[in-house]
Amino acid sequence: MRAAIKALVVVAVGVFAQGSPSVANAQLWDGGLDVINSSGKQVAYVFTTRHQSSATQCTYTENWYLLKGFKYLGSSSTSTLTFNSAKTQYSSVDEFKRGMNGKDGRLAVVTVVEDGACTGSTL
């Protein structure tokens, strides 16, 4: 589990170290599955959910499945991450996890709580 958490921290740092992506470049929609590519090679999947956790807060959860061979993209890298909507979609986190079963990789989860109503998309 520590390896998965460490790997996800690396992903988050890698994405944000390259500068904040614009909404046009990366949109992880509630209930959507996205495929992440690095220089044309598939490196991860992300299944995102959100729910109104209180009257004034929205909780976003990103379930990242990092494929074997995923590498951190440092700021000196010429590689870029691209996010594309997957052809296969899942209706729940459990279904997503079952769908990833058999793929060589590891799961990591990031949860963010934001003030306000659940609207728009996550980055």
C-alpha positions in Angstrom: 0.0 0.0 0.0 2.8 2.4 0.8 4.2 1.9 -2.7 0.9 2.7 -4.2 0.6 5.9 -2.2 4.1 6.9 -3.0 3.4 6.3 -6.7 0.3 8.4 -6.7 2.2 11.3 -5.0 4.7 11.0 -7.8 1.8 11.2 -10.3 0.3 14.3 -8.7 3.7 16.0 -8.4 4.5 15.1 -12.0 1.2 16.5 -13.3 1.4 19.8 -11.3 5.2 20.2 -11.8 4.5 20.6 -15.5 2.2 23.5 -14.8 -1.5 23.5 -14.1 -3.3 21.8 -17.0 -6.1 23.8 -18.6 -9.6 22.3 -18.5 -9.3 21.8 -22.3 -6.3 19.5 -21.8 -7.5 17.3 -18.9 -11.0 16.7 -17.6 -11.8 13.8 -15.3 -15.5 13.6 -15.2 -17.7 12.2 -12.4 -18.2 8.5 -13.2 -15.9 8.6 -16.1 -12.9 6.4 -16.9 -9.9 8.0 -18.5 -6.8 6.5 -20.1 -3.6 8.3 -19.5 -0.8 8.1 -22.1 2.8 9.3 -21.9 4.4 10.0 -25.3 1.8 7.7 -26.9 2.2 4.8 -24.4 -0.7 3.9 -22.1 0.5 4.3 -18.5 -2.6 4.5 -16.3 -6.3 4.6 -15.9 -8.3 7.0 -13.7 -11.9 6.5 -12.5 -13.3 9.6 -10.9 -16.4 9.9 -8.6 -17.8 12.8 -6.6 -20.6 13.3 -4.1 -22.0 16.1 -2.0 -20.4 15.2 1.3 -22.3 18.0 3.2 -24.4 21.0 2.4 -21.3 23.1 1.8 -18.7 20.5 0.6 -18.1 18.3 -2.4 -15.8 15.2 -2.3 -13.9 14.1 -5.4 -12.2 10.7 -5.4 -9.8 9.7 -8.2 -9.0 6.0 -8.4 -5.7 5.8 -10.3 -4.5 2.4 -11.7 -0.8 2.9 -12.6 0.4 0.3 -15.1 3.7 -1.5 -14.7 6.4 0.6 -16.2 4.8 4.0 -15.3 7.5 6.5 -14.7 7.5 9.9 -13.1 7.7 12.7 -15.6 10.1 15.3 -14.2 10.0 18.9 -15.3 13.0 18.2 -17.6 11.1 15.5 -19.5 10.0 16.1 -23.0 7.1 13.6 -22.5 3.6 14.8 -21.8 0.6 13.2 -20.2 -2.6 13.0 -22.2 -6.0 12.0 -20.9 -8.6 10.4 -23.2 -12.0 9.1 -22.4 -12.0 5.3 -22.4 -14.2 3.2 -24.6 -15.2 1.1 -21.7 -17.0 2.8 -18.8 -17.8 1.6 -15.3 -20.8 2.3 -13.1 -19.0 2.0 -9.7 -15.5 1.9 -8.1 -16.0 -1.8 -7.4 -16.7 -2.5 -11.1 -13.6 -0.4 -12.0 -11.4 -2.4 -9.6 -12.7 -5.7 -11.1 -12.0 -4.3 -14.6 -8.4 -3.6 -13.6 -7.9 -7.1 -12.2 -5.4 -8.9 -14.3 -3.7 -5.8 -15.5 -0.1 -5.5 -14.3 -0.1 -2.4 -12.1 -1.2 -0.9 -8.8 -4.1 1.1 -7.4 -3.8 4.4 -5.6 -6.6 6.7 -4.5 -6.7 10.5 -4.0 -9.6 12.2 -2.3 -10.1 15.9 -2.3 -12.8 17.8 -0.4 -13.8 21.2 -1.8 -16.1 23.9 -0.4 -19.2 24.4 -2.4 -21.6 22.4 -4.5 -20.5 19.6 -6.8 -20.4 21.2 -10.2 -18.1 21.0 -13.3 -15.1 18.6 -13.5 -12.0 17.7 -11.7 -8.5 18.1 -12.9 
